[in-house]
Structures are given as C-alpha cells and as structure tokens.
C-alpha cells in the first residue's frame, strides 16, 4: 500500500470558466473585502467574479497552487515535463519561443 500526501482542499484554487480569473484562498479578494485565508467554500452565495461578475457556480476547482497539472497517474510519463507546474510550463514554452526568435534575428547578421 502506498502512502500519498493528503492535500488540503481548503487551499484549492478555483478558476472562472467565463474569464479565467483564479480565486486563490491565500490572497482572498480585495475588491469584495474577502480576507486572505478564506476558502472558496466559505465565500458568500452572493459573491461574484471580480473580473466578469460571473456567479460562484461558474468556477471550477483547479487544485492547489504549484501542483503539476493533469491526472496523477499520468505525471510519470514523457520526458519529465508532465511534472512541471503550469508556471514552469509557461516559462519553458515562451522561453523557447523567445530563443527561437533571437536565433532567427541573428541570421540577419550573417553576410
């Protein structure tokens, strides 16, 4: 039997399906005077998305911050990129694109 770390669902972030805003319990919501540390489940029913005013039921659980995205059983496949967090994946993708643009622009220096 394998032991897995028990995650705290109170720290899970929730993303608005309408605009992409992510509610993070550790930050709260300054616009609606929601104190940091308030879990999504404890938000009032009248709470709305601070960006697009979508209702609370328009949000979906995206898990805790810093957790690798995807199904847990699939994280071991590939070249290791499945274990990267969404932020790390963005840095890898956009860093690669920036490097490709720099290489392309350096070709103009060849004569």
Long-range contacts (C-beta under 8 A, 24 or more apart in sequence): 7-63, 7-64, 7-67, 8-64, 10-39, 10-41, 11-39, 11-64, 11-65, 12-39, 12-40, 12-61, 12-62, 12-63, 12-64, 13-61, 13-62, 13-63, 13-64, 13-65, 14-40, 14-59, 14-60, 14-61, 14-62, 15-59, 15-60, 15-62, 16-49, 16-51, 16-52, 16-54, 16-58, 16-59, 17-54, 17-58, 17-59, 17-60, 18-49, 18-52, 18-54, 18-58, 19-49, 19-51, 19-52, 19-54, 21-49, 21-50, 21-51, 21-52, 22-62, 23-59, 24-65, 26-65
